Amino acid sequence: MKFLLRSIIPFTIVAVFMFFGLMSCKKEKIIENTITVIDTVTVSYETPITTINISANKWMIQEKRGLNGGDLVYYLRGAGGNTESFDNEYIQFNSDHTGLYHENGGTDRNITWNFTNSTNSTMKFTLANTPSTFDIYWENMRLIGGKLYFDQFFTDGNTLQNNHSVDIRIPKP
């Protein structure tokens, strides 16, 4: 019996160490992934407004939001739900500070215009022969990505209604 105990005890101890030794081994699996991210960022820079670039195009409304005498005005070119149509309207500034305002209905009105500050970010133009003559003001003018952004306000000389809007104009094709 002593012989049996002497041979079983060491065998049991060796078997226990081997069991725990094998159980504590970790098999590592290395997974390598390659991720490629391609992202395109378009940055539009503000272009200084000059007489040359303002008079290079006829400018039609892309979007207009505002009030005309207390009535909401909303227009987005090519969209439904507009409160007014500006589909055929555009303005043209000439380099000699004259120009043309083409109404949506087809009537052409003469204008004279000038920048009113040294950074060319504000403008006043006079709309003539409507039958009343009145001034329209554009402020916070920015030319970004070929689009002209500005705030517009005036009192209509014919209806005496105040008008204020935020507009985006784009070159007329």
C-alpha positions, 0 to 999 in steps of 0.5 A: 500500500505504501508503494501505491501511495508513493506512486499515486501521490506524485502522479496526482501532484504532477497531473494537478500541476499539468491540468492547471498549467494547461488551463492557464495557457491563453491562445492569442489570436491576432486580427488585423483590420485595415480601415480606410476613411475617405472624406471630402470637405468642400470649403467655400471662401468669402470673396471680397465684393467689388464693382467688377464681380457684382456687375459680372452677372445678372442676379436671380433669387435662390431663396428669400425669407422675410416680411412685406408689410406684415405678410410672410414672404418665402421663396425657394427656387424650384420648390413648392409652397412659396408665398410669392413667385420670383422665378423670372425676377433678376437684378443687374448692376452695371459697372457705371453704377446704373442697372436694371431690376427685372420684375417677375411680371416682365417689367424692367425698372432702372436703378442707380446704385452705390456701395455705402461703406469701404468694405462694400458690404452695404449697398443702396440702390434707387428703384426709379419709375415705379411710379414712385422712386424709393431706396432699397438697402442691402446690408451684411453682403457676402459673396460665398461660393458664387452666391450673394448673401444679404439682408434687404430692407426698404419702405415701398414708395407706392404702398408705404409698406415696410419690407425686410428679408434675408436673401440669397441670389445666384448668377442667372444662367 
